[in-house]
Amino acid sequence: MLRSTRSTLYERLGGEELITIVINEFYDRMLEDDRVNHHFIGVNMDVLKRRQVTYFMSYALGGPMHYEGNTLRKAHSGLNITSEEYEIAIKHLNSALRKNQIALEDIARIEAFLRSVKPHIINK
């Protein structure tokens, strides 16, 4: 497991380089999963991945970029993401993080953050 005394989760994860690898792995898993891949039909995946790496993930993990996009609620409005689909996404992200040897305590922090924003993303 990767361990470090670096101050932010973004830095402990290896910054943009490793986060890019994890995000690519995550979306590869999502696109291969017939339970959730319908959400990405017609989506420019290069733009989505880049946005996740350079803005949201950096912001959520304490990185150097400041997220200035839509609110999570607005960005996911109309996508009708269910609670079950959200849980599938969390599992895929956890798998991508583990594959890249991220420390379990850091995976737990990321999952806690994702659970805290879940009400802003799922369709109610």
C-alpha positions as a Markdown table, in Angstrom:
| # | Residue | x | y | z |
|---|---|---|---|---|
| 1 | Met | 0.0 | 0.0 | 0.0 |
| 2 | Leu | 1.1 | 3.5 | -0.7 |
| 3 | Arg | 1.7 | 5.6 | 2.4 |
| 4 | Ser | 3.0 | 9.0 | 2.7 |
| 5 | Thr | 3.2 | 12.0 | 5.0 |
| 6 | Arg | 2.0 | 14.3 | 2.2 |
| 7 | Ser | -0.7 | 16.7 | 3.4 |
| 8 | Thr | -3.6 | 16.3 | 1.0 |
| 9 | Leu | -5.3 | 13.3 | -0.2 |
| 10 | Tyr | -4.6 | 14.5 | -3.8 |
| 11 | Glu | -0.9 | 14.5 | -3.0 |
| 12 | Arg | -1.0 | 11.1 | -1.3 |
| 13 | Leu | -2.8 | 9.6 | -4.3 |
| 14 | Gly | 0.1 | 10.8 | -6.5 |
| 15 | Gly | -1.4 | 13.9 | -7.9 |
| 16 | Glu | -2.8 | 14.3 | -11.4 |
| 17 | Glu | -0.8 | 11.5 | -13.0 |
| 18 | Leu | -2.1 | 8.7 | -10.7 |
| 19 | Ile | -5.6 | 10.2 | -10.5 |
| 20 | Thr | -5.8 | 10.2 | -14.3 |
| 21 | Ile | -4.9 | 6.5 | -14.3 |
| 22 | Val | -7.6 | 5.7 | -11.6 |
| 23 | Ile | -10.2 | 7.8 | -13.4 |
| 24 | Asn | -9.5 | 6.0 | -16.7 |
| 25 | Glu | -9.8 | 2.6 | -15.0 |
| 26 | Phe | -13.0 | 3.7 | -13.3 |
| 27 | Tyr | -14.7 | 4.8 | -16.5 |
| 28 | Asp | -13.4 | 1.6 | -18.3 |
| 29 | Arg | -15.2 | -0.4 | -15.7 |
| 30 | Met | -18.3 | 1.7 | -15.9 |
| 31 | Leu | -18.5 | 1.4 | -19.7 |
| 32 | Glu | -18.1 | -2.3 | -19.5 |
| 33 | Asp | -20.9 | -2.7 | -16.9 |
| 34 | Asp | -24.3 | -3.1 | -18.6 |
| 35 | Arg | -26.1 | -2.0 | -15.4 |
| 36 | Val | -24.7 | 1.6 | -15.7 |
| 37 | Asn | -23.1 | 2.1 | -19.2 |
| 38 | His | -26.4 | 3.5 | -20.6 |
| 39 | His | -25.6 | 6.7 | -18.8 |
| 40 | Phe | -22.7 | 7.3 | -21.1 |
| 41 | Ile | -24.3 | 6.9 | -24.5 |
| 42 | Gly | -23.5 | 10.0 | -26.5 |
| 43 | Val | -21.1 | 11.4 | -23.9 |
| 44 | Asn | -17.7 | 12.6 | -24.9 |
| 45 | Met | -15.7 | 10.5 | -22.6 |
| 46 | Asp | -12.4 | 12.3 | -23.1 |
| 47 | Val | -14.1 | 15.6 | -21.9 |
| 48 | Leu | -15.8 | 13.8 | -19.0 |
| 49 | Lys | -12.5 | 12.1 | -17.9 |
| 50 | Arg | -10.5 | 15.3 | -18.2 |
| 51 | Arg | -13.2 | 17.2 | -16.2 |
| 52 | Gln | -13.1 | 14.6 | -13.5 |
| 53 | Val | -9.4 | 14.7 | -13.2 |
| 54 | Thr | -8.6 | 18.4 | -13.5 |
| 55 | Tyr | -11.6 | 19.8 | -11.6 |
| 56 | Phe | -13.9 | 17.7 | -9.5 |
| 57 | Met | -11.4 | 15.1 | -8.3 |
| 58 | Ser | -8.7 | 17.7 | -7.6 |
| 59 | Tyr | -11.3 | 19.8 | -5.7 |
| 60 | Ala | -12.7 | 16.8 | -3.8 |
| 61 | Leu | -9.2 | 15.5 | -2.9 |
| 62 | Gly | -7.6 | 18.8 | -2.0 |
| 63 | Gly | -5.7 | 19.3 | -5.2 |
| 64 | Pro | -4.5 | 22.6 | -6.8 |
| 65 | Met | -7.4 | 23.2 | -9.1 |
| 66 | His | -10.6 | 24.9 | -8.0 |
| 67 | Tyr | -13.9 | 23.4 | -9.3 |
| 68 | Glu | -15.9 | 26.1 | -11.1 |
| 69 | Gly | -18.4 | 23.9 | -13.0 |
| 70 | Asn | -22.0 | 23.2 | -12.4 |
| 71 | Thr | -23.2 | 22.1 | -9.0 |
| 72 | Leu | -23.3 | 18.3 | -8.6 |
| 73 | Arg | -27.1 | 18.4 | -8.6 |
| 74 | Lys | -27.2 | 20.4 | -11.8 |
| 75 | Ala | -24.5 | 18.4 | -13.6 |
| 76 | His | -26.4 | 15.1 | -12.9 |
| 77 | Ser | -29.9 | 16.5 | -13.4 |
| 78 | Gly | -32.0 | 14.4 | -15.7 |
| 79 | Leu | -29.7 | 11.5 | -15.6 |
| 80 | Asn | -32.0 | 9.5 | -13.4 |
| 81 | Ile | -29.1 | 7.9 | -11.5 |
| 82 | Thr | -30.5 | 5.4 | -9.0 |
| 83 | Ser | -29.1 | 4.7 | -5.6 |
| 84 | Glu | -28.2 | 1.2 | -6.8 |
| 85 | Glu | -26.3 | 2.6 | -9.8 |
| 86 | Tyr | -24.5 | 5.0 | -7.5 |
| 87 | Glu | -23.4 | 2.1 | -5.3 |
| 88 | Ile | -22.2 | 0.3 | -8.4 |
| 89 | Ala | -20.1 | 3.4 | -9.3 |
| 90 | Ile | -18.6 | 3.5 | -5.8 |
| 91 | Lys | -17.6 | -0.2 | -6.1 |
| 92 | His | -16.0 | 0.4 | -9.5 |
| 93 | Leu | -14.0 | 3.4 | -8.1 |
| 94 | Asn | -13.0 | 1.3 | -5.1 |
| 95 | Ser | -11.7 | -1.4 | -7.4 |
| 96 | Ala | -9.8 | 1.1 | -9.5 |
| 97 | Leu | -8.2 | 2.6 | -6.4 |
| 98 | Arg | -7.3 | -0.9 | -5.1 |
| 99 | Lys | -5.8 | -1.9 | -8.4 |
| 100 | Asn | -3.5 | 1.1 | -8.2 |
| 101 | Gln | -2.5 | 0.3 | -4.6 |
| 102 | Ile | -4.1 | 3.2 | -2.9 |
| 103 | Ala | -4.1 | 2.8 | 0.9 |
| 104 | Leu | -7.3 | 1.5 | 2.4 |
| 105 | Glu | -7.7 | 4.5 | 4.7 |
| 106 | Asp | -7.5 | 6.8 | 1.7 |
| 107 | Ile | -10.1 | 4.7 | -0.1 |
| 108 | Ala | -12.3 | 5.0 | 2.9 |
| 109 | Arg | -11.9 | 8.8 | 2.9 |
| 110 | Ile | -12.8 | 8.9 | -0.8 |
| 111 | Glu | -15.8 | 6.7 | -0.2 |
| 112 | Ala | -17.0 | 8.8 | 2.7 |
| 113 | Phe | -16.8 | 11.9 | 0.5 |
| 114 | Leu | -18.8 | 10.2 | -2.3 |
| 115 | Arg | -21.4 | 9.1 | 0.2 |
| 116 | Ser | -21.7 | 12.7 | 1.5 |
| 117 | Val | -22.5 | 14.0 | -2.0 |
| 118 | Lys | -24.8 | 11.1 | -3.0 |
| 119 | Pro | -28.0 | 13.0 | -2.2 |
| 120 | His | -26.9 | 15.6 | -4.8 |
| 121 | Ile | -26.4 | 13.1 | -7.6 |
| 122 | Ile | -29.1 | 10.4 | -7.4 |
| 123 | Asn | -32.6 | 10.8 | -8.7 |
| 124 | Lys | -35.0 | 11.2 | -5.9 |
